[in-house]
Amino acid sequence: MSTSEPSPPGAAFSVLYIGQSPDLACLEHWATSHGITAATGPPGDGDSGLLCAVADSDVLDGHGTGSQRALLQRARDLQIPCLTLDQAWSLAASAVGRQRTAA
């Protein structure tokens, strides 16, 4: 999980980022700067605000660290959607676009 600063208060949901790739860090930075909060810890049973997990290709291919694989498995066990980077970019752009349209 990356360790960037969470976004300002008021975000409606958070995303769990799993991995260490530059592409994942870029997505997290962009999303955070647009009001999508980065989850600060592993998913729990009461994480109603956790929208999804996003894992880089290393983690999804089983080549991540043990803790990264455990985070991904925990998210899957809780039936939290686990997205690829491409899927996450689409979701983030759509969410930000809807926020702007509603404002």
C-alpha positions in Angstrom: 0.0 0.0 0.0 1.3 3.4 -0.8 1.8 6.1 1.9 0.7 9.3 0.3 -1.3 11.9 2.2 -5.1 11.4 2.2 -7.2 13.9 0.4 -9.1 16.7 2.1 -12.2 15.8 4.2 -15.4 15.4 2.3 -14.5 12.6 0.0 -17.4 10.2 -0.4 -15.3 7.1 -0.6 -11.8 5.7 -0.4 -9.6 3.4 -2.5 -7.0 0.9 -1.3 -3.9 1.0 -3.5 -1.8 -2.2 -3.5 1.6 -2.2 -5.1 4.6 0.0 -5.7 4.7 0.7 -9.4 5.2 4.2 -10.7 1.9 3.9 -12.6 0.0 3.1 -9.4 1.6 6.1 -7.6 0.6 8.3 -10.5 -3.0 7.2 -10.3 -3.0 7.6 -6.6 -1.6 11.1 -6.8 -4.1 12.2 -9.5 -7.1 10.6 -7.6 -6.1 12.2 -4.3 -5.7 15.6 -5.9 -9.2 15.2 -7.2 -10.8 14.3 -3.9 -10.6 10.5 -3.9 -9.3 9.5 -0.5 -6.5 6.8 -0.2 -7.4 4.2 2.3 -5.0 4.3 5.3 -5.0 0.6 6.3 -6.1 -2.9 5.4 -9.8 -3.4 4.6 -12.0 -4.4 7.5 -15.5 -5.7 7.8 -17.0 -2.3 8.5 -15.3 -0.3 5.6 -18.5 1.0 4.1 -16.6 3.9 2.5 -14.0 1.6 0.7 -15.1 1.6 -2.9 -12.5 -0.7 -4.3 -8.9 -1.9 -4.3 -6.5 -1.1 -7.1 -3.5 -3.4 -7.6 -0.6 -3.0 -10.0 0.2 -5.8 -12.4 2.9 -7.3 -10.2 0.5 -7.9 -7.4 -2.3 -9.1 -9.7 0.2 -11.6 -11.3 1.2 -12.9 -7.9 4.6 -11.3 -7.8 4.0 -8.7 -5.1 5.3 -8.9 -1.5 3.6 -11.2 1.0 1.8 -8.3 2.6 0.6 -7.0 -0.8 -0.8 -10.4 -1.7 -2.5 -10.6 1.8 -4.1 -7.2 1.3 -5.4 -8.3 -2.1 -6.7 -11.5 -0.7 -8.4 -9.7 2.2 -10.2 -7.4 -0.2 -11.3 -10.3 -2.3 -12.5 -12.2 0.8 -14.7 -9.2 1.7 -16.0 -9.0 -1.9 -14.4 -5.6 -2.4 -13.9 -5.0 -6.2 -10.3 -5.4 -7.1 -9.4 -3.4 -10.2 -6.5 -3.2 -12.6 -4.9 0.2 -13.2 -6.7 0.7 -16.5 -10.1 -0.1 -14.8 -9.2 2.3 -12.0 -8.3 5.2 -14.3 -11.7 4.8 -16.0 -13.5 4.7 -12.7 -11.6 7.7 -11.2 -12.2 9.8 -14.2 -15.9 9.0 -14.3 -16.3 9.7 -10.6 -14.5 13.1 -10.9 -16.6 14.0 -13.9 -19.8 13.2 -12.1 -18.7 15.3 -9.1 -18.1 18.3 -11.4 -21.3 17.8 -13.3 -23.3 17.7 -10.0 -21.7 20.8 -8.6 
